[in-house]
Amino acid sequence: MNTLKQQQLKIGIVLNTAWNIYNFRLGLVNAFLAAGHQVYAIAPVDDFVSEIEATGCTFIPVHHLSRKGMNPIQDLRFGYELYKIYQSKDLDVVLHYTIKPNIYGCLAAGRAKVKSISTVTGLGYSFLKEGLVNKIANRLYQMAFKSGTRIAFQNRDDKKLFEDLSLCPASKTTLIKGSGINTTHFKPMPKKKTYEKLIYLFVGRLLYDKGVTELFEAAQQFKKQCPETEIWVVGAIDDGNPSAVAKAEVEAQEANGTIRYWGVSKDVRSIMQEADVVVLPSYREGLPRVMLESLAMGKPIITTDTAGCRETIRDTKNGFIVPVKDAAALANAMFRMYQLSDEARQEMGRFGREMALQEFDEQAIIKRYFEEIAAMF
């Protein structure tokens, strides 16, 4: 980090929402500012712009990013918009996150002759479904990552996949374990309320790719055995996403008593604080934020044996690992967790907290970005 402090740089950070910058990259923004760099937060406008600007960085709105659309003209406009921003602000390096900023930001940075780090935070719908969309996405990644200076992956599986598919030269790739977690903010906290029931918590967008179907099926099986439990679900119903679970399905599961749906929460900590176990049966992740939050807060977890998720679990030490798309195995893991004593679950939580401190603390992740940027100059 000292090498990078010796020169002041103009650094851009590009994401698909300002909310995303505020929730996942604000620590990095503040670290760059503290080191004397100029920081430009680049994203579509939403309710979090003022909070981002309060750090002292400059917010630059983009107008042509369509997160879910597949209009190539619109996407090219977004890429050209980024190119003009990189040129006009004379940026030294740009950090890209999420799919479209990674692809079109990389192309823009290459054209503007600006150094860049593109971080693959997850592969998304286009990678999980075979077909034309998958082929187009692969080709776009291949073209874009030729222009990128460095390509960071959050887990080894994604890194290897991109290298094996020749989407990215191995010489450009690096591993940075997620966005990191503020282990001072996310920490073990006593429950505010006394619940007689054991509480299992799912946090995430309500997508089939997150294993929500398996969660509902497992919850139905599990609650027949253990009716004195609750399964809480927190997250947005992402209507525009092709993998979205229908609102009617969520409402039906709540109506029959399978789940308790909390909607979207601005303060996940306050809900996670009350939970006993956190569950994420996802099909594939970059490095799931909710798992890092769970570890930091000392919660035992149940998650799937897949890219990203497996990075966060040591089976039987801080939770249980289950196969992907296996509702019966998930229900069984929930039952095994139920059979444990409070003390045994708390011991799992303590193990997870130690993992968060040793492997995923935000400061360690920030240090990695400083190292990668310093190596470019």
Secondary structure, DSSP 8 states (H G I E B T S, - for coil): -HHHHTS--EEEEE-S-HHHIIIIIHHHHHHHHHTT-EEEEEE---TTHHHHHTTT-EEEE-S---SS---HHHHHHHHHHHHHHHHHTT-SEEEEESHHHHHHHHHHHHHHT-EEEEEE---HHHHHS-SHHHHHHHHHHHHHHHH-SEEEESSHHHHHHHHHTTSS-GGGEEE--SS-B-TTTS-----SS--SSEEEEEES--BGGGTHHHHHHHHHHHHHH--SEEEEEES---TTSTTB--HHHHHHHHHTTS-EEEE--S-HHHHHTT-SEEEE--S--SS-HHHHHHHHTT--EEEESSTTTGGG--BTTTEEEE-TT-HHHHHHHHHHHHHS-HHHHHHHHHHHHHHHHHH-BHHHHHHHHHHHHHTT-
